[in-house]
């Protein structure tokens, strides 16, 4: 069996599956139950000055029969005293010495505040710290969370303040509510971050009740923007992890967060540069024991791939992720319909006819049966037909060999510029 243990910036855990800082890590009772179920680590629900949470704070977005495709919350940091949390962290670490416990922290952007909380938390034996610069609601209105995370200089300064006294690794948690997450990531590294984690939740409003006209959720008829997470945000998170993983000026380990609910999701995040992952919404939906399937699935996958350690996955796909201008414009794929699997639902024809390039014909074969056929000379390989097709294997996207050399947009533009220069020289 492959080795599932990881080392993220000096923080070791028996597997890459951590619980994110959230309701499932609110108490020692919960974290200990999670470790018993098989989770390798937990980021304790964010510590700071206790707050009062609202009653009615969660909402979910369901789509096409899938419950909790997206999850929205207006919950804030811990509502329990710091002393109580620290006592439970100490007890949990003593009982599970080989599991990773990371303290998520949020205080005002003042040096003395960071020094104080870092020292108090490290005294109870945590394995690392996560600086929460991501909460998009509630705390941001108080100058913390995303309000700090959206200011690169402030991220750098606060990271530096934490590092001045920290003796354990410092992870900086980044907000996705920003134009370019790599800018903030670079400033976190300048401040001394040992690792970064991403993404925190995305600004959102889950919905509006069209009968009462109240927002979802609402607190006595008033609503506020919240943080969006769950499977719906996975593509956004995966992109941001990849952008940071391939950036030459970042170069620190990444803890991947955002829509992770299966072992396959974990593999994707690790291939795109994450050393480990954090999970929240899937646990809130299905409970701690989902980690059992995640561990088994990942172990079997690594064995099938002939990999001795899960760490061999880290970053293996990063080199395959680049800019649009570096893609080969002469690469061509076309759609091919497998008549044996096709159920003639005509979804591909409708999609192609109404929203793509009108290259799927409805024909009648020699047996008088209605069939669908792609005019390959007109197919642009957009993938739409295969995406809307409800039957696996009914439509394949097939690469077409041609005699054209690889050509990217950037190469094309350079060639045009060279010709223009040559022409201008000749004219002069």
N, C-alpha and C positions, 0 to 999 in steps of 0.2 A: 504494500500500500504506500502511495506517495506521501511525503511529508507535507502536512497542511500548515505547519507553523510559519509565522511571519515575524519579521523584525522591521518595524516601521520607525525609523529614526531613533533606534535604541529601545523602543517599546516592543517587548516580545509578547506574543500570545499564541495559544495552541492552534488557532486557525484564523483565517482572515475575516471571520464574521463577528462584527461588533454591533452592539445596539447604539443608535444615535442618541444624542442628548434630546430627550423628549419625554412624554408621559410614561413610556415603559421603563424609564430609568429614574423614576421620581423617588423611589425608596430603596432601602437596603433589602427589604423583603422581595421586591420585584427583581432586582439585579441578581440576588442569590438564586431565585427561581430560574432566571435566565441561564446562569452558569450551570446549574444542575441539568438544564435541558441540552446544553452543549455549546452555547455561545462562547466565543473566545475572549471577548472583551466588551466593555460597556463605557460609554461616555455619559457620566452622571448628568442628570438634568441640571441646567445651568444654575450655578450658584451666584449669589449677590445679595443685595438687600431684598428681603422677602417682599412680595407684592400681593395684591388682592386680585384674583382672577374673576372674570365675568362668569355668570351662570348663563349657559347656552354659549358654547365656544367652538364647536366643531360643525363642519358641514362636509358633504361629499358630493361628487359629481359621478353619476352613473351613466353609462353609454351603451346602447344597444343590448341591454340585458346584463351587462357586467357591472356589478356593484363596486363602488369605490375605485373607479378608474382614475379619479383624482380626489385629493383630500385637502380640505381647507380648514385652517384653525386661526383663532384670535387669542390663543392661550399665550401667556408670557413665561417668565422664568419661574424658578421655585417659589412656592408660597409657604415654604417651611423655613424656620430659623436656621441660620448657618450652623450653629452648634449641633443641632439635631442631625443635619446632613453629614457633618464631619464625623460624628460618633458612628453613624451607620456605614460610612465609607471605611472607617478603621476596622469595624467588625467584619465587613464583607471581605476586605483585603486579607485579614487574618485567616478567614475561613477558606478563601480561594487564592492562595499566594501565587499561583501560576497563571492566573487570568489577569488580563489587562484592565485596570481601572483608570480612566482618564477623567479629570475634573474639568467640566465646562465652566468658564468664568465670564462674568460680565459686571463691570463696575463703571463708574464715571471716568471719563478720560483725564484722570489725574494720577501723577506718578505715585504719590503716597498711597492712593487707593489700591493700585496694582501691587505695590510692594506688600501691603498688608495682607491682601487675600491670597496671594501666591504663597507667602510664608505659612499662613494658617493651614492652607490646603495641603501643602507638601508635608507638613508635620504629621499628618495622619497616614502617610504612606502611599499616596497615589503614584502611578507609574508615569504619568504625564499630564500636561495641561492643554486644554483647547480654549483658545480665546475666541469668544463668540462675537464676531463682528457682522452677524448676518440677519438677526431677527428683523423682519420688515415692518412690524407693527408694535404698538404699545411702548416698547423700550426705545424704539427709534424716536418717538415723540418726546422722549426724555433725554435725547442726545447720545444714546447708546445703540447697540445693535447695528442695523444697517446705516444709521446716521453716521456712525464712525466708519463702517465698512465701505462707504461710498466716497470717503476722503482718503486717498492713498497716503498722504503725509501723516494723517492721524493714525492710520493702521501701522505705519512704520514706527511712529513714536511710541504707541502703546505696546507694540511688540517688544521694542527696545526696553521699555520700563519693566515689562514682565521678565525679560531675559536678564536684567540686571541682578535679580535675586533668585531666579529659578535654578534649581539643581536637577530638575527632570526635563525631558524634552518638551518643547513648546510647539503646539500645532495651532495654526491660525485658520479659523473657519471663515470662508469668504461668502459674501453675498452675491447672488446672480443678478441682483437689481442694479446693474451697472452696464455701461456700454461695452467695456473690454475688461474681462476679469483678469487677464494677464497683467494689466497695469498694476492692479492692487496686489496681485500675487508677487510681483517683483518688489514692491515696497515692503511686503511682509518679510521677504527674504533679506532685504537690506536691513530690516530691523532685527534680524537674527533668528527668524523662524526656522525651526528644525524640520518642519513639515507643514503642509497646508491641507485643509479638508474642504470639500465642496461637493454639492452646492447646498446652501441653506435654502429656505423656502422662497417662492416667487410671489410678488405682490398679486393679489387676486381678490375677486368677489365671486363666491361660489354660485350665486344665483339670486333671483328675485321671485318671490311668491306672487304669481299673477292674479291670485284671488284676494290676498290681503294687501298686496303691494309692499310688504315688508321684505327687507333683505334677508338672505339666508347665509349664516344664522343672523338672528337679531337679538338684541338685549332690550326688552321692554319697548319694542318698536323702533329702535335705533340700531344701525349697523355700522361696521367699519371694515376697511380692507384687512385682509388676513394673509397668511402664508400658504402657498399652494405646494403640494408634494404628491407622492404616489406615482403609480405607473405612467401617468400622463406626462410627467416631467423628465422621464428617463432620457429621451433624446437630447434634451437641453443640457442635462447634467453631463452626459457622455461627451458631448462636444466640448464643454468647458474643461473637463478633465484632460481631454486630448490636446486642447490648445495650450494648456499649462505644461503638459508632459513634453510637448515638442519644442517648447520655448527655451532657447539656449541660456537665457539669463535667470531662469527659475531653478531648475536642477535640484529640487528637494523632493522627498517622498510625498505621495498624495494619498489621502484617505478619501475614497470615492463615496459620494452620497447622492441619492436621487432616484426614486422609483425602483429600487432593487428589491426583488421579491423571490427570485429563483437562483439556482446555482448557475444557470446560463447567463443571467444578468451579471453575476460576479465575474465570470470568465471574461465577458465583454469589457467590464470596467478595468480589469487587471491587464488585459491585452492592450488597452488604450492608456496604460501608464499608472494605474492605481496599485499601491502596494497591498491595500486591504480595503474593506468596504464598511459602511455603516447602514443599518436598516432601521426604519421606524414604522412607516405606514403599513407594511405587510404584517408586522407583528400586531399592530392595533386592529387589523382586520382578521387575522387568523390565529394569533397567539404565539408564544415562545417556541412551540414544538416544530414550527416550520423549519427550524435550523437542522433538524434531523435529516430531512430530505435534501437540504442544501449541502450538508456534509457528505452524505452518501453519493449524491450526484456529482459533486466536485471530485471526490476520490475516484469514482469510476471513470470520469472523464480524463483525469490525469493518467490513470493506468492505461486507458485506451490509446492515449497520445504518447505513451512511453516516457513520461516525465517523472522524475524522481521527487520533485518538489514543486509546490504551488508557486514559489517565487520565480520559477523558470518562465511563468506566463507574463511577468511584469514587463509591459512596454513592447511586447513582440509585434504589435500592429501599429505602433506609433509612426514608424517610417513609411507606412502606407497611407498616412494622412497628411495631405499637403494643401496647397492653395488651388483654387479653380484654375488659375492661369498656368498651372503646371500639368494639367490633365491632357492626355493624348486625344486630340480632336479627330484623329483618323481611326481611332478604335470604333468598331461598329458591332452592335448586336441587333438581332431581329427576333420577333416573336414567332413561335411555331406552335400550332394547336395540335394536340394529340387527340385524334377522333375517338380513340378507344376510351379515353377518360372524360371527354366532353359530354356534358349533360344538356347541351343546347339551351342553356338559360338565357343566352344572348347578352349577358352583362358586358362581355368584352366588346361586342359589336356596338352596343349603345354608347359605352364609354369612349370608344375610338371615334365613333361617328359624331358625337356631340361635343367631346372635350379634347380630342387629340387630332389625328391626321388622316382619318377616313380611309384606312388601308385594310380593314377586315370586311370581306365580302360574304354575303349569305348566298350559298349555292345549293343546287340539288345534285346529288351524285347519281351514278348509274343505277342504283337500287331505288331511286326516288326518295332517298332520305335527305333531309335538310342538313347541310354541313356549313361550318364556318372556315374560311381560309384567308390567310394573311397574304397580301401582295407585298412580298419582301422588298421589292425594289422601291416601294413607297414608305416602308416602315422605318421610323427614325429611332427605334429602340428605346422608347421612353419608359417602358415597364408598366404603363397604366393598365393594360389589359390583364397582365398576370397578377397585378395587385387586386383588382376587383373580382377576379375569378374565384368562385367559392370552392373549387375542387383542386386539391394538391395534385400536381403532375399533369394537369390538363393543358397548361400553357408553359412552355419553356422559353427562356430568353437565351438565344444561342449566339455565340461570337462568330462573326464572319471574317474569314481571312481575305485580305486584299493586298495589293502590291504597294500600297502607300506607306512611306516611311512615317514613323511617329512624328507628330507635330503638335506643339502646345501653342496656346495663345501668346504666351510670352515670346516664344521662338518666332512666331509669325510676325509679331510687332517689331522684334529686333531685325528681322529680315527686311521688312518694309522700310524701317528707318535706314538700314544700310543702303538699300536701293535709292532712297531719296537723297542720301548724302552723295552717292556716286553720281546721280543725275545732276545735282546742284554743282558738283565739281566740274562736270563736263560742260555745263552751260557757262560757267564762269571762265 
